[in-house]
């Protein structure tokens, strides 16, 4: 069993659809701030963002430490690098966009988080963007720790923006996301998700939905923030 294998199992069509909608939104938001023709994704997961990039004609590369994920991405004809980051095994100024969805919070502490964001900026071209999708601890509360055992660095919109600034990147935009929703709809959806009681749902839906599916659904709806950092002169 490799790191993060447990999160890739038992996926639903609804989850896939929501993820692709969220991935499309992230790329569209980034494209408002940079011309995106080459993308590096750190932690490709099930390949939904890669799928969006391919459909938009962007040159795509993934980095992941999980051997099974790398094999899967390669089987789908994506360029992939197997590595545990940071650092990033990539030359300076290689990509128009560096994308990391739900990766930053897995850094063990703030120095590691700072190094990770700095590395994202290093491999981004001048005029390009770093796009970070992160959970909001202020929304998730204790759920932040329980949803994933490897969470280490607490992320909030303010803390992520501070990291961008301290690594020489300019905060350009931040948008709340919740499942397939963004903006005001995401705020409403996220607030509703806070009232989903996991324990009661386990008992009520055990025969209809596997427990992990419900947990993942609540996590997606509690949502987080897409933050855009620009690499400028």
Backbone as a ProteinNet text record, in pm:
[ID]
protein_1_A
[PRIMARY]
XXXXXXXXXXXXXXXXXXXXXXXXXXXXXXXXXXXXXXXXXXXXXXXXXXXXXXXXXXXXXXXXXXXXXXXXXXXXXXXXXXXXXXXXXXXXXXXXXXXXXXXXXXXXXXXXXXXXXXXXXXXXXXXXXXXXXXXXXXXXXXXXXXXXXXXXXXXXXXXXXXXXXXXXXXXXXXXXXXXXXXXXXXXXXXXXXXXXXXXXXXXXXXXXXXXXXXXXXXXXXXXXXXXXXXXXX
[TERTIARY]
85.5	0	88	69.8	146.1	68.4	141.2	78.9	-33.4	-149	-265.1	-343.5	-312.3	-392.4	-538.2	-559.7	-694.8	-792.5	-742.6	-831.2	-876.2	-812.8	-842.8	-948.1	-993.7	-1084.6	-1231.3	-1317.2	-1461.7	-1513	-1488	-1529.2	-1666.7	-1746.7	-1879.7	-1879.4	-1979.8	-1994.3	-2021.8	-2096.1	-2123.7	-1994.4	-1910.9	-1784	-1695.2	-1694.4	-1616	-1666.9	-1797.5	-1857.9	-1825.7	-1841.8	-1812.5	-1666	-1577.4	-1434.8	-1398	-1459.5	-1429.5	-1485.1	-1600	-1654.6	-1560.8	-1515	-1424	-1291.4	-1241.9	-1116.4	-1129.4	-1242.6	-1267.7	-1270.5	-1335	-1341.7	-1202.9	-1120.4	-985.6	-902.9	-912.2	-835.7	-888.8	-1019.9	-1078.3	-1038.9	-1037.4	-998.6	-851.3	-766.2	-624	-601.7	-679.9	-663	-699.7	-768.8	-798.1	-675	-574.6	-456.3	-327.8	-333.8	-215.2	-257.7	-173	-194.2	-139.8	-227.9	-190	-181.5	-58	-38.5	38.7	102.8	175.6	144.2	116.6	70.9	148.8	188.2	240.6	141.5	92.7	5.1	78.3	74.3	134	21.8	24.6	-81.7	-202	-195.6	-303.4	-427.6	-422	-540.5	-591.5	-718.3	-780.6	-770.8	-697.1	-672.1	-777.8	-862.8	-969.5	-916.8	-820.9	-763.9	-683.5	-616	-542.4	-638.1	-753.6	-856.2	-901.2	-921.8	-963.6	-854.3	-729.2	-617.6	-606.2	-619.9	-611.3	-721.8	-843.2	-955.2	-938.7	-861.8	-837.5	-709.5	-639.5	-521	-395	-392.9	-275	-178.8	-50.4	52.4	58	50	28.9	134.5	182.8	272.8	227.7	236.3	198.7	319.9	317.6	415.5	338.6	378.6	314.8	414.2	401.2	489.9	435.4	306.1	240.6	264	324.9	359.8	237.6	129	6.9	-55	-53.2	-107.1	-24.5	106.2	194.2	170	153.1	126.6	-6.8	-107.1	-237.8	-229.7	-164.8	-154.8	-78.2	25	102.5	18	-66.1	-151.7	-254.7	-284.5	-376.4	-302.4	-173.5	-89	-60.5	-48	-2.7	144.7	217.9	356.3	354	430.7	427.5	566.9	593.5	720.1	689.3	755.3	735.8	839.4	791.4	881.8	802.9	869.3	812.4	859.1	763.7	798.2	759	825.5	935.2	1068.9	1170.6	1173.7	1110.4	1092.6	1037.5	1152.3	1154	1261.9	1239.1	1228.5	1194.9	1282.9	1321.3	1404.3	1324.7	1395.2	1333.2	1251.2	1138.5	1060.7	1015.9	964.7	928.3	782	691.5	548	475	368.5	282.8	199.9	167	80.4	124.9	134.9	158.3	33.4	-22.2	-150.7	-135.2	-183.8	-180.2	-312	-392.7	-522.7	-515	-536.6	-535.6	-402.6	-296.9	-160.8	-93.1	-109.6	-39.5	-64.9	-188.3	-222.8	-154.4	-92.5	-21	125.1	169.9	303.6	305.9	419.6	422.2	421.2	468.3	474.5	492.4	500.6	506.7	637.1	753.3	871.5	858	796.5	774.2	674.1	569	469.8	532.7	617.5	686	777	849.3	936.8	854.5	741.8	657.8	609.3	557.4	506.7	620.8	735.3	851.5	894.5	890.4	925.3	824.4	696.4	594.5	624.2	661.5	694.3	821.1	918	1046.1	1027.6	943.4	928.9	823.7	761.1	663.2	732.6	687.9	743.5	706.7	789.8	754.6	626.3	531	400.4	300.1	346.7	259.3	193.4	124.8	49.3	70	61.8	54.1	-88.4	-151.6	-291.4	-296.5	-342.5	-350.1	-495.3	-542.3	-675.3	-656.6	-713.3	-688.6	-817.7	-827.3	-941.9	-928	-1039	-1039.2	-1064.4	-962.5	-974.5	-1085.1	-1108.4	-1212.1	-1351.3	-1366.4	-1492.9	-1500	-1389.4	-1389.9	-1379.3	-1305.6	-1284.8	-1216.8	-1260.8	-1198.2	-1202.9	-1297.4	-1308.3	-1180.8	-1109.9	-983.1	-885.8	-882.1	-787.8	-840.6	-971.7	-1028	-1046.7	-1061.8	-1090.3	-969.9	-848.5	-729.1	-614	-557	-457.6	-327.6	-298.6	-171.1	-177.4	-291.1	-295.7	-199.1	-118.1	-20.6	-19	-32.3	-26.3	-167.1	-206.5	-339.4	-348.5	-450.6	-469.2	-597.9	-586.3	-698.6	-667.1	-766.1	-736.4	-627.2	-630.2	-531.7	-391	-379.8	-249	-188.7	-271.8	-222.2	-173.5	-248.4	-205.1	-73.3	-55.2	70.4	187.6	164.6	269	306.7	207.3	234.5	322.9	285.4	360.5	503	520.5	653.5	743.7	687.9	769.5	779.7	742.6	760.2	650.2	538.8	425.6	319.8	246.9	144.7	7.2	-61.4	-198.7	-288.3	-345.2	-425.6	-574.6	-612	-754	-769.5	-885.3	-921.8	-1072	-1113.3	-1255	-1292.4	-1402.2	-1449.7	-1509.9	-1482.2	-1538.4	-1599.4	-1704.5	-1773.1	-1831.8	-1766.9	-1811.9	-1808.7	-1922.7	-1926.3	-1953.4	-1967.8	-2008	-1888.6	-1904	-1803.4	-1873.1	-1798.8	-1853.4	-1961.6	-2069.3	-2178.4	-2245.7	-2264.2	-2326.7	-2242.2	-2110.5	-2021	-2031.6	-2044.2	-2060.2	-2187.3	-2295.1	-2423.7	-2411.4	-2353.3	-2338.9	-2250.7	-2141.3	-2049.1	-2114.8	-2194.5	-2263.1	-2364.5	-2433.5	-2528.2	-2456.7	-2340.6	-2266.4	-2222.5	-2206.9	-2164.7	-2268.6	-2394	-2501.4	-2519.7	-2441.3	-2447.8	-2378.6	-2454.9	-2400.4	-2350.4	-2219.4	-2160.5	-2209.4	-2215.8	-2257.3	-2398.2	-2490.9	-2628.9	-2642.1	-2568.2	-2575	-2521.3	-2419.5	-2366.8	-2476.8	-2555.1	-2659.8	-2775.2	-2808.6	-2925	-2899.3	-2775.6	-2747.8	-2652.7	-2632.2	-2533.2	-2561.3	-2687.5	-2721.5	-2722.9	-2718	-2728.5	-2594.9	-2519.5	-2394.3	-2285.1	-2172.4	-2061.7	-2016.5	-1969.1	-1935.9	-1832.2	-1732.3	-1629.3	-1685.7	-1782.5	-1844.3	-1910	-1982.9	-2048.4	-1944.9	-1839.6	-1736.1	-1671.7	-1642.7	-1582.3	-1678.4	-1805.9	-1904.6	-1911	-1912.2	-1916.3	-1790.4	-1676.7	-1551.4	-1552.8	-1605	-1612.2	-1705.7	-1816.1	-1912.6	-1866.5	-1794.3	-1736.2	-1639.8	-1573.2	-1501.5	-1377.1	-1339.2	-1216.8	-1202.6	-1078.6	-1050.6	-954.9	-983.9	-889	-815.6	-684.5	-604.1	-505.4	-502.2	-414.3	-300.5	-178.2	-60.8	12.1	44.6	109.7	259	337.3	481.5	506.6	539.7	552.9	692.9	730	859.7	866.2
-120.4	0	124	209.3	331.8	448	556.2	676.7	724.2	747.9	804.9	706.8	578.6	480.4	481.4	500.8	488.6	590.5	705.4	811.4	789.7	697.6	679.1	570.8	506.1	393	435.7	352.3	365.3	503	541.5	671.4	664.7	770.7	774.8	861.9	842.3	926.1	1071.2	1090.7	1226.6	1294.9	1222.9	1278.5	1315.8	1229.9	1256.9	1382.6	1394.1	1510.5	1638.3	1635.7	1753.3	1794	1695.9	1724.8	1789.3	1743.7	1800.9	1942.4	1967.8	2103.6	2197.1	2152.2	2233.1	2256.1	2153.6	2165.5	2264.4	2259.8	2353.3	2496.1	2517	2651.5	2702.1	2616.9	2658.9	2701.5	2625.3	2660.5	2789	2806.2	2928	3049.7	3036.4	3146.9	3182.8	3081.1	3105.8	3172.9	3134	3187.4	3334.6	3387.3	3530.4	3611.7	3544.7	3615	3577.1	3477.8	3436.1	3358.5	3363.1	3279.4	3141	3044.2	2911.4	2813.1	2777.4	2675	2554.9	2571.1	2459.1	2456.7	2336.9	2321.6	2210.7	2237.4	2134.7	2117	1994.6	1966	1879.7	1921.4	1845.3	1772	1639.1	1558.6	1549.2	1470.8	1467.3	1391.1	1316.1	1243	1147.9	1162.1	1075.1	1129.3	1238.3	1289.3	1382.5	1438.4	1524.8	1657.7	1717.3	1841.9	1815.8	1701.9	1663.9	1652.3	1593.2	1577.3	1713.1	1808.3	1943.6	2010.1	1998	2058.6	2001.8	1870.3	1806.4	1858.4	1870.9	1919.1	2064.9	2141.4	2281.9	2301.1	2193	2201.1	2245.3	2238.1	2277.6	2159.9	2187.3	2085.4	2057.1	1929.4	1892.9	1795.3	1819.8	1728	1714.2	1594	1570.1	1523.6	1555.6	1503.5	1439.3	1317	1248.6	1151	1128.6	1033.9	892	878.9	748.6	672.9	555.3	477.7	437.5	399.7	359.3	477.2	595.1	714.1	746.5	736.9	765.4	665.9	539.6	437.7	463.5	502.2	531.9	650.4	759.1	877.1	845.7	766.2	725.8	641.9	555.5	471.5	554.1	674.3	765.7	861	831.2	907.7	1050.7	1068.4	1195.2	1183.8	1292.7	1295	1303.8	1219.3	1215.4	1192.2	1258.2	1244.6	1190.2	1084	1031.6	1093.2	1167	1233.2	1278.2	1278.2	1333.8	1478.9	1569.7	1712.4	1778.8	1896.1	1960.1	1890.3	1921.8	2016.2	1956.1	2039.8	1995.8	1965.4	1846.4	1809.7	1868.3	1999.6	2071.9	2196.4	2235.1	2353.2	2481.4	2588.8	2719.1	2764.9	2831.2	2897	2808.7	2690.8	2594.1	2603.4	2636.2	2625.2	2759.3	2774.8	2892	2886.9	2765.9	2748.7	2627.2	2645.2	2534	2520.6	2401	2376.3	2269.1	2298.1	2200.4	2207	2104.6	2099.2	2004.7	2060.5	1985.1	1911.5	1988.7	1939.3	2017.9	2149.1	2235.8	2195.1	2155.3	2119.8	1991.6	1918.5	1796.8	1822.9	1948.9	1982.2	1971.5	1932	1899.9	2022.4	2138.9	2259.3	2380.3	2501.6	2621.3	2632.8	2590.8	2596.1	2507.8	2390.2	2302.2	2363.7	2426.7	2493	2608	2684.2	2796.1	2746.3	2637.6	2580	2529.7	2466.5	2413.7	2525.3	2632.4	2743	2810.8	2824.8	2884.5	2801.3	2669.9	2581.2	2593.3	2606.8	2628.1	2755.3	2860.8	2986	2976.3	2902.7	2890	2829.5	2728.7	2657.7	2721.8	2830.2	2903.4	3009.6	3024.8	3128	3267.1	3365.9	3503.2	3538.9	3594.7	3623.8	3511.7	3398.3	3283.6	3289.3	3180.3	3178.1	3047.1	3057.5	2942.2	2936.6	2821.5	2805.2	2700.4	2742.4	2654.9	2639.3	2515.7	2486.5	2423.9	2486.8	2443.7	2445.9	2357.2	2365.1	2486.9	2533.8	2646.7	2593.8	2597	2546	2616.9	2745.1	2820.6	2766.8	2700.4	2637.1	2492.6	2419.9	2277.1	2249.7	2332.9	2307.6	2172.8	2094.2	1964.3	1867.1	1886.9	1800.2	1805.7	1917.6	1933.2	1822.7	1786.2	1684.1	1543.3	1526.3	1392.1	1341	1431.4	1389.5	1321.9	1354.7	1298.8	1294.9	1175.5	1159.2	1235.7	1270.2	1333.3	1485.7	1544.2	1689.9	1739.1	1837.7	1888.3	2038.6	2109.8	2256	2313.1	2395.6	2455.4	2561.8	2548.9	2645.1	2724.8	2854.4	2947.1	3041.7	3113	3206.9	3307.4	3357.3	3456.9	3396.9	3278.1	3214.4	3179.2	3134.2	3101.8	3227.9	3337.2	3463.5	3512.1	3492.8	3531.7	3450.9	3321.3	3237.3	3286.1	3321.9	3373	3497.6	3590.5	3715	3692.1	3601.7	3577.6	3496.8	3443.8	3372.9	3452.2	3580.3	3668	3662.1	3599.9	3592	3695	3743.2	3845.4	3780.7	3792.5	3739.9	3814.4	3741.4	3803.1	3779.7	3665.1	3632.4	3520.3	3517.8	3408.9	3388.3	3265.6	3235.4	3112.8	3125.1	3010.5	2905.6	2778.8	2667.8	2566.4	2498.2	2396.5	2296	2179.5	2082.3	2144.1	2144.8	2202.6	2352.6	2412.6	2552.6	2643.8	2771.2	2871	3003.3	3094.6	3225.2	3218.3	3294.9	3303.1	3167.5	3093.6	2961.5	2867.8	2880.7	2796.7	2831	2958.3	2998.8	2939.3	2944.7	2888.2	2736.9	2669.2	2524.1	2480.7	2553.1	2519.7	2534.5	2641.4	2661.6	2551.2	2505	2394.8	2265.5	2241.8	2118.1	2105.2	2215.8	2211.1	2144	2137.6	2077.2	1929	1875.8	1732.4	1657.3	1579	1506.9	1370.7	1353.1	1230.7	1107.3	1112.1	996	951.3	1047.5	1013.5	961.4	1020.5	976.7	835	800.8	664.7	564.1	592	498.5	496.7	613.9	625.2	576.2	582.2	553.8	436	357.5	249.3	154.2	131	36.9	103.3	237.2	307.3	365.7	414.6	482	431.8	396.3	357.4	478.1	450.1	559.6	655.8	603.2	689.9	782.1	734.4	818.8	940.4	917.6	1029.3	1126.3	1070.5	1154.7	1242.3	1182.7	1259	1366	1331.2	1427.3	1547.5	1521.5	1632.9	1717.6	1651.2	1724.7	1814.8	1762.9	1842.9	1962.3	1942.8	2050.6	2154.5	2111.4	2209.6	2300.5	2240.3	2318.5	2388.5	2489.9	2562.6	2683.8	2712	2833.8	2804.4	2861.6	2863.4	2996.4	2991.8	3112.8	3120.8	3235.9	3257.4	3349.7	3303.5	3386	3410.5	3535.9	3568.5	3588.8	3540.6	3565.2	3685.6	3797.2	3923.2	3980.5	4071	4138.9	4224.5
0	0	0	-99.5	-110.3	-50.9	-21.9	29.7	-61.8	-4.2	-70.3	-156.8	-148.9	-222.9	-177.1	-46.6	8.7	-49.6	-95	-142	-286.4	-356.3	-497.7	-522.2	-418.3	-434.7	-431.1	-490.9	-476.8	-517.8	-641.2	-690.6	-755.7	-737.3	-796.4	-921.7	-1006.5	-1125.9	-1087	-977.3	-930.1	-886.9	-812.2	-768.9	-886.3	-988.1	-1108.5	-1177.8	-1189.8	-1254.6	-1178.9	-1048.3	-966.9	-980.2	-978	-986.6	-1119.8	-1227.4	-1359.2	-1372.2	-1312	-1311.8	-1235.2	-1117.4	-1036.4	-1108.4	-1177.1	-1250.8	-1365.9	-1435.3	-1545.5	-1494.2	-1380.5	-1322.5	-1286.1	-1225.6	-1185.5	-1306.4	-1415.4	-1535.6	-1597.7	-1599.5	-1655	-1572.9	-1440.6	-1354.1	-1376	-1387.5	-1411.5	-1546	-1645.5	-1780.8	-1790.1	-1690.2	-1686.6	-1649.1	-1594.6	-1544.5	-1616.6	-1706	-1780.9	-1904.1	-2004.5	-2122.7	-2089.6	-2079	-2030.9	-2147.5	-2183.1	-2286.7	-2233.4	-2116.7	-2054.9	-1905.8	-1855.9	-1717.1	-1648	-1523.8	-1434.5	-1321.1	-1302.8	-1189.5	-1089.2	-964.6	-855.7	-783.9	-790.2	-731.3	-821.8	-931.1	-1030	-987.6	-878.4	-833.5	-939.9	-974.1	-1073.7	-1215.7	-1234.3	-1368.2	-1424.3	-1339.1	-1390	-1443.7	-1373.2	-1423.3	-1550.5	-1555.8	-1677	-1794.6	-1771.4	-1875.8	-1927.5	-1836.8	-1875.8	-1958.7	-1914.1	-1987.5	-2128.1	-2139	-2270.7	-2362.2	-2310.5	-2391.4	-2432.1	-2352	-2384.2	-2466.6	-2497.1	-2581.2	-2510.1	-2377.8	-2302.2	-2286.6	-2297.8	-2274.2	-2124.5	-2087.7	-1947.4	-1898.7	-1775.4	-1706.8	-1561.8	-1507.7	-1368.9	-1288.5	-1159.2	-1064.1	-949.5	-912.4	-799.7	-739	-609.4	-541.4	-543.9	-574.6	-570.2	-700.8	-692.4	-811.8	-892.3	-824.3	-894.9	-969.4	-906.8	-973.9	-1097.9	-1084.6	-1198.4	-1312	-1276.3	-1377.6	-1446.6	-1368.3	-1426	-1522.2	-1479.3	-1565.2	-1692.5	-1679.7	-1797.3	-1892.4	-1837.1	-1920.6	-1996.9	-1945.3	-2012.2	-2105.7	-2127.1	-2220.7	-2175.2	-2043.1	-1989	-1949.7	-1965.2	-1917.2	-1765.7	-1700.5	-1554.9	-1499.5	-1385.9	-1314.4	-1175.5	-1135.9	-1000.3	-907.3	-808.8	-714.5	-592.6	-478.4	-355.9	-346.2	-335.2	-337.3	-206	-175.8	-248.2	-221	-306.2	-418.5	-542.9	-644.1	-772.6	-868.8	-926.1	-1018.7	-1158.4	-1164.2	-1287.3	-1295.3	-1416.5	-1434.9	-1409.7	-1381.8	-1355.9	-1476.7	-1447.7	-1551.2	-1666	-1634.9	-1739.6	-1781.4	-1690	-1717.4	-1703	-1782	-1770.1	-1642.6	-1601.2	-1485	-1404.3	-1273.8	-1182.1	-1095.9	-1092.6	-1026.6	-920.5	-801	-692.6	-616.9	-631.5	-564.8	-445.5	-327.5	-202.2	-183.4	-197.7	-174.7	-63.2	-64.1	31.3	175.7	207.6	345.7	393.1	299.4	336.3	374.8	363.8	411.7	565.1	618.8	762	852.4	800.4	881.9	790.8	852.1	768.3	688.8	739.2	652.4	528.3	544.1	429.6	332.7	387.7	303.2	226.3	293.6	229.4	116.9	142.4	40.7	-78.1	-49.6	-156.5	-248.5	-191.6	-272.6	-348	-282.4	-349.4	-469.5	-456.1	-566.4	-680.8	-646.6	-750.1	-828	-756	-822.3	-906.4	-858.1	-930.4	-1068	-1080.3	-1208.1	-1298.3	-1249.7	-1329	-1413.8	-1536.9	-1625	-1573.4	-1605.5	-1573.5	-1648.1	-1577.8	-1634.8	-1616.3	-1562.4	-1538.9	-1402.7	-1367.3	-1242.4	-1166.8	-1036.6	-946.7	-893	-906.3	-863.8	-753.5	-637.4	-520.6	-477.2	-472.8	-420.1	-283	-182.4	-44.7	37	136.6	228.1	318.5	370.2	462.6	603.1	684.5	821.3	898.7	869	939.3	909.3	794.2	758.7	808.6	793	824.2	973.7	1046.1	1188.1	1211.6	1311.4	1339.3	1222.5	1130.8	1013.8	930	935.3	863	899.8	1028.6	1075.1	1051.8	1057.1	1050.4	907.9	813	676.3	611.8	657.8	594.5	695.6	716.7	822.7	797.7	671.7	640.1	638.5	675.9	684.7	792.3	757.9	853.5	866.6	754	754.3	741.1	837	837.3	727.6	641.2	533.2	552	532.3	524.9	409.4	355.9	247.3	283.8	403.9	447.1	454.3	511.5	525.7	389.6	295.4	162.2	91.3	103.4	42.6	102	230.6	294.7	239.8	217.6	159.2	19.5	-59.1	-193.4	-186.9	-101.9	-92.2	-42.8	52.9	109.2	16.3	-91	-190.6	-321.1	-314.9	-429.6	-532.9	-499.5	-592.3	-553.4	-652.7	-628.9	-619.7	-507.1	-499.8	-597.9	-692.9	-798.1	-780.8	-725.9	-711.1	-610.1	-546.2	-455.9	-466.2	-486.3	-503.7	-421.4	-348.2	-269.9	-361.8	-333	-409.4	-313.3	-362.6	-283.2	-379.8	-392.1	-490.5	-629.3	-701.9	-836.2	-836.7	-718	-707.9	-679.8	-716.6	-681	-650.4	-588.2	-554.6	-448.5	-468.2	-370.8	-351.8	-460.7	-451.1	-365.7	-375.5	-295	-147.5	-116	23.9	82.4	8.2	52.8	70	-29	-24.5	92	112.7	220.8	357.5	372.7	500.2	527.5	424.6	441.3	479.7	417.4	441.7	586.8	654.9	795.2	883.4	835.5	914.8	883.8	789.6	761.1	873.7	948.2	1063.5	1017.1	1020.8	967.6	1041.5	1173.4	1252.1	1220.5	1214	1182.7	1039.9	949.7	809.9	794.8	872.8	868.1	897.6	1002.2	1041.8	941.5	887.4	800.1	658.5	613.1	472.1	452.1	555.6	546.2	430.9	398.9	292.6	154.8	150.4	23.6	-22.4	68.4	34.9	128.7	76	162.4	243	362.9	454.5	397.4	332.4	276.8	169.3	94.2	-7.4	56.7	166.3	234.3	290	346.9	405.6	299.6	183.1	73.8	22.1	13.6	-33.3	59.5	188.8	283.3	270.5	254.4	238.4	116.4	3.6	-118.7	-101.5	-30	-13.6	88.4	191	283.1	207.2	108.1	8.9	59.5	-14.7	15.4	-73.6	-113.9	-189.4	-304.4	-421.1	-531.3	-524.1	-504.2	-491.9	-608.1	-674.6	-789.5	-748.5	-768	-745	-875	-904.6	-1030.1	-1013.1	-1110.7	-1112.3	-1202.7	-1140.6	-1212	-1193.2	-1284.4	-1276.9	-1151
[MASK]
+++++++++++++++++++++++++++++++++++++++++++++++++++++++++++++++++++++++++++++++++++++++++++++++++++++++++++++++++++++++++++++++++++++++++++++++++++++++++++++++++++++++++++++++++++++++++++++++++++++++++++++++++++++++++++++++++++++++++

